[in-house]
Every structure is written in structure tokens, then in C-alpha cells.
Amino acid sequence: MAHVKLLGLSGALRKGSTNTLLLQEAARLMGDAELTLADLNLPLYDGDLEAAEGVPAVVQKLAAQISEADAVVISTPEYNRGLSGVLKNALDWVSRVEGSAWAGKPVALMSSAAGRSGGDRGLVMLHSCMTPFQPKIVAGPEVTVAASYNEFDAEGRLQGELYVKNLTALMANLRAAI
């Protein structure tokens, strides 16, 4: 497959998030990929809200974007030894949409965090949260960017040679999984 329609889910809403930068770098290093960043600014999942109003249109749009993408890349920060609430909320909401947007979908997981572990615990939790959806998770190499505030230049390019090497390999593996 030449041109790839790639959907990115950043577990951080913050402007200038290194997780968003990491997604943009992933698309660049994949080559010939069109990245769409998903909007995860969703209402908190609430069963009463769902019962009263149904699944919000913004969530239905996200599920459709997942279904329509050739592949999905997800990057999470690590908050208190886990993935972000923003990302978990999005996963919970999408699970409420009829059908399975994730089933068999090629997915690459990564993390970027201020700490020295690069968010590896959040990444493990993300993998665990994705398992019930039965996507085709690319096994590796693992990309966990530590002290992420120091790892991107002014143009948003990833700096560490090993990070770039591993992200390039992960994206090649994601392309092969499509």
C-alpha cells in the first residue's frame, strides 16, 4: 500500500503535547502517510447520558474515523503510573458504538512522558485496554520517549538517534501490517 490514511490519537489535550508531536513524527517517518489527529475532547463517559441521549455525535465521528483509517497510531503520556484519563475515556466511549471499529485494525502504540521511563507503565496499561477490541497491535519495537520535553527540536522533530530508529522501524512494521 503506497499512501496510508493514518489516524492519530494523542492521550494529551495540551497544546504542544509531546505525544502529539510524536504522532506527527510517526507519520513523517512512515512516509507517504496522511495523518488526521482525532479530537479526544469528549464528554466524560456516563451511562445515564448514553441512556438519555445516545452516543454523542463526536464519539460516533471518532469511531467512524477509526473504521475508515488504514491504520491507527496512539500515543499516551503516563499519568500516575497509567494512561491518561482522556485516552481511557475515548476508548470507553468508542466501545459503546455499535460494531467494532477496532477489530483487525493495524495499531501502533507509543508513549512520551516527562519521566525517565518514557511512560512505559502507561504504555503497558494502554496495551491492556486495547486487547478487548481485538485490533492488530504491532509488536514493536517499543517507543517510549523519556524526558520528552528535551527530545523534540523547535520544529517538532524527534532528536534521539535511537528514538528515531525505533519509531522508523515501528512505522515500517505498521505499514507492513496494513
C-alpha positions as CSV (number, residue, x, y, z in Angstrom):
1,M,0.0,0.0,0.0
2,A,1.5,3.3,-1.0
3,H,-0.4,6.2,0.5
4,V,-1.6,5.4,4.1
5,K,-4.6,7.1,5.7
6,L,-3.4,7.3,9.3
7,L,-5.4,8.3,12.4
8,G,-3.6,9.6,15.4
9,L,-4.9,9.5,19.0
10,S,-3.0,11.7,21.4
11,G,-3.7,11.0,25.1
12,A,-2.9,14.6,25.9
13,L,-5.1,17.6,25.1
14,R,-2.4,20.2,25.9
15,K,-1.2,22.4,23.1
16,G,2.4,21.4,22.3
17,S,2.0,18.0,23.8
18,T,5.0,15.8,23.1
19,N,2.6,12.9,22.4
20,T,1.0,14.9,19.6
21,L,4.5,15.7,18.3
22,L,5.4,12.0,18.5
23,L,2.3,11.2,16.3
24,Q,3.3,13.7,13.8
25,E,6.8,12.3,13.7
26,A,5.4,8.8,13.3
27,A,3.5,9.9,10.2
28,R,6.5,11.7,8.8
29,L,8.8,8.7,9.4
30,M,6.3,6.3,7.9
31,G,6.5,8.2,4.6
32,D,3.6,8.8,2.2
33,A,1.0,8.9,5.0
34,E,-1.8,11.4,5.6
35,L,-2.2,11.9,9.4
36,T,-5.5,13.0,10.9
37,L,-5.4,13.9,14.6
38,A,-8.6,12.7,16.4
39,D,-10.5,15.0,18.7
40,L,-10.5,13.4,22.1
41,N,-12.1,16.3,23.9
42,L,-15.1,14.2,24.6
43,P,-17.7,14.4,27.4
44,L,-16.9,12.0,30.3
45,Y,-18.5,8.6,29.8
46,D,-21.7,8.5,31.7
47,G,-24.2,5.6,31.3
48,D,-27.1,7.9,32.2
49,L,-26.1,10.3,29.5
50,E,-25.8,7.5,27.0
51,A,-29.2,6.1,28.0
52,A,-30.9,9.5,27.8
53,E,-29.2,10.9,24.6
54,G,-27.4,8.0,23.0
55,V,-23.8,8.0,21.9
56,P,-22.7,11.6,21.3
57,A,-22.1,12.6,17.6
58,V,-18.4,13.4,18.4
59,V,-17.9,9.9,19.6
60,Q,-19.6,8.4,16.6
61,K,-17.3,10.5,14.4
62,L,-14.3,9.1,16.2
63,A,-15.5,5.5,15.7
64,A,-16.0,6.3,12.0
65,Q,-12.5,7.7,11.7
66,I,-11.1,4.6,13.3
67,S,-13.1,2.4,10.9
68,E,-12.1,4.4,7.8
69,A,-8.4,4.7,8.6
70,D,-5.9,2.3,7.1
71,A,-4.1,2.2,10.5
72,V,-4.1,4.0,13.9
73,V,-1.3,5.3,16.0
74,I,-1.9,6.0,19.6
75,S,0.5,7.9,21.9
76,T,-0.1,8.2,25.6
77,P,1.5,10.2,28.4
78,E,1.9,8.5,31.7
79,Y,-0.2,10.0,34.5
80,N,0.2,8.4,37.9
81,R,1.6,5.2,36.5
82,G,-1.2,4.7,33.9
83,L,-2.5,6.0,30.7
84,S,-4.3,9.4,30.6
85,G,-7.9,9.7,31.6
86,V,-8.5,11.5,28.2
87,L,-7.4,8.4,26.3
88,K,-9.2,5.9,28.6
89,N,-12.4,7.9,28.3
90,A,-12.2,7.9,24.5
91,L,-11.7,4.1,24.5
92,D,-14.6,3.6,26.8
93,W,-16.9,5.8,24.6
94,V,-15.8,4.1,21.4
95,S,-16.6,0.7,22.9
96,R,-20.2,1.9,23.2
97,V,-20.6,2.4,19.4
98,E,-22.4,-0.4,17.5
99,G,-20.0,-2.7,15.7
100,S,-16.2,-2.9,16.3
101,A,-14.2,-0.1,14.8
102,W,-11.0,-1.6,16.2
103,A,-11.4,-5.3,15.1
104,G,-8.4,-6.3,13.0
105,K,-7.3,-2.6,12.6
106,P,-3.5,-2.2,12.5
107,V,-2.5,-0.2,15.5
108,A,0.9,1.1,16.8
109,L,1.2,2.1,20.4
110,M,3.8,4.5,21.8
111,S,4.3,6.9,24.7
112,S,6.1,10.2,25.5
113,A,6.5,11.3,29.1
114,A,8.4,13.8,31.2
115,G,9.7,11.0,33.5
116,R,12.8,8.8,32.9
117,S,10.8,5.7,32.0
118,G,9.2,7.4,29.0
119,G,5.7,6.3,30.0
120,D,6.3,2.6,29.8
121,R,3.8,1.8,32.6
122,G,1.1,3.9,30.7
123,L,2.0,2.1,27.5
124,V,1.5,-1.4,29.2
125,M,-1.8,-0.2,30.5
126,L,-2.8,1.1,27.1
127,H,-2.0,-2.3,25.5
128,S,-4.1,-4.0,28.1
129,C,-7.0,-1.6,27.5
130,M,-6.8,-2.2,23.7
131,T,-6.8,-6.1,24.0
132,P,-10.6,-6.5,24.3
133,F,-11.1,-4.6,21.0
134,Q,-9.1,-7.2,19.1
135,P,-7.0,-4.8,16.9
136,K,-3.9,-5.9,15.1
137,I,-1.3,-4.4,17.5
138,V,2.1,-4.1,16.0
139,A,4.5,-5.7,18.4
140,G,7.4,-3.3,18.2
141,P,10.0,-2.0,18.5
142,E,8.7,-0.3,21.6
143,V,8.8,3.5,21.5
144,T,8.8,5.3,24.9
145,V,10.3,8.8,24.8
146,A,11.8,9.7,28.2
147,A,12.3,13.3,29.4
148,S,10.3,14.2,26.3
149,Y,10.5,17.9,26.9
150,N,14.1,17.6,25.8
151,E,13.7,15.3,22.9
152,F,12.0,17.5,20.2
153,D,13.6,20.4,18.4
154,A,11.9,23.8,17.7
155,E,10.3,22.3,14.5
156,G,8.9,19.3,16.4
157,R,11.4,16.8,15.1
158,L,12.4,13.9,17.4
159,Q,16.1,14.2,18.3
160,G,17.4,11.0,19.8
161,E,19.0,8.7,17.3
162,L,17.7,5.5,19.0
163,Y,14.2,7.0,19.3
164,V,14.2,7.9,15.6
165,K,15.5,4.4,14.6
166,N,12.9,2.7,16.7
167,L,10.0,4.9,15.6
168,T,11.0,4.4,11.9
169,A,11.1,0.6,12.4
170,L,7.7,0.6,14.2
171,M,6.1,2.6,11.4
172,A,7.6,0.3,8.8
173,N,6.1,-2.6,10.8
174,L,2.7,-0.8,10.9
175,R,2.8,-0.3,7.2
176,A,3.5,-4.0,6.7
177,A,0.5,-4.9,8.9
178,I,-1.9,-3.0,6.7
